Amino acid sequence: MASAIVRSSLRAALRGGSRPNPASKRLFSSGASADEEAHEAAKWEKITYVGIAACTILAFVNLSKGHPHFEEPPPYPYLHIRNKEFPWGPDGLFEVKEHH
């Protein structure tokens, strides 16, 4: 469809026609009057603002609740099984080295 419109526009330009072909012009209007379109646009603008306010309030409520903190799990011996030394020493590369 778009290529047909481009071809007809090119033909008209090559023929020296300065006016575009009225049949090639696409009309996007649904036939509604300007007042109806303005009313519809105002309605969706209000819906957008209400939606933004609702999402902001919901995010504030959810983020202000906090989250639960759980106790540290016991240091089970099978969690740090090391059969071979690391090249950089006995502790992991990113572990905190505690000196007692």
N, C-alpha and C positions, 0 to 999 in steps of 0.2 A: 504494500500500500504506500509506504513512504517512498519507495523507489519510483513508483508511478507518478507521484506528486513531483518529485525532483526532476524526472524526465520531462514532464509536461512544462515545468517551469523553465528548464533548459531550452526546450523547443521554442517556447514563446520568446525567450531572450535572444535566441539565434535568429528568429524571424523579425526581430526588431520591435516586438510588442513591449510596450512599457507597462501595460497593465497585467497583473497576474490573472490567471484564469479563475473566475469565481467558483467554478466547480471544484477546484483544487483546495479551496479554503475550508478548513475543518472548523466546525462550530462545536464548542464544548458546552455551551449553555443548555440547560435542560428546559428552557422555555419559561423559566420563572422570572417574575418581574424583579426589578432592582430592590424594591421594598422587601420582598420575600427573601431575597439573597442577603440583604443587610440584617434582617431579623434572624435568619439562620446563622450567620456569622457571629452575631452578638450572643446567641444562645450557646454556641460552641466555645466562645471566649469565656463565658461565665462558667461553663462546665469545666474548662481547663483550669481556671483559677480555683474552683472548689476542689478539684482533684489534686492540685499542687498543695493546697492547704491541708487536705486530708492526709496525703502522703507524708508531709512534714510533721504533722502531729503524731501520726502512727510511728514514724521513725524516732521522734523524741521520746515517746512513751517506751518503745522497745529498748532504746539505748540507755534510758535512765534506770531501768530495772536492775541492771548489774547481771552478774553471772555467778554460778556457784563455784566455790573453790573446794577441791577435794584434798584429802590428806595424801601425803607422799606414799606411794606403795612401798612395802617392805623390800629391802635389798636382797632379792632372791639370788642365790649363788649361781643359778644357771643363766642369768641375764648377761653376765660378762665373762663368758667362757673364752679363754685365750689359749690356744694350743701352741702358739708360736709368738715370740716377742715381736713387737712392732719395730721397724727400723729406727724410729725416733725415741724409743724407750718403752718403759712398762706402761705408761699412761697413754690413753687415746690422744690423738692430735688435737682435738677440740675439747677435751675434758678438762675440768678445773682440777688442778693438782692441789690437793689439801695436804698441808704439812702439820702433823700433830706434835 
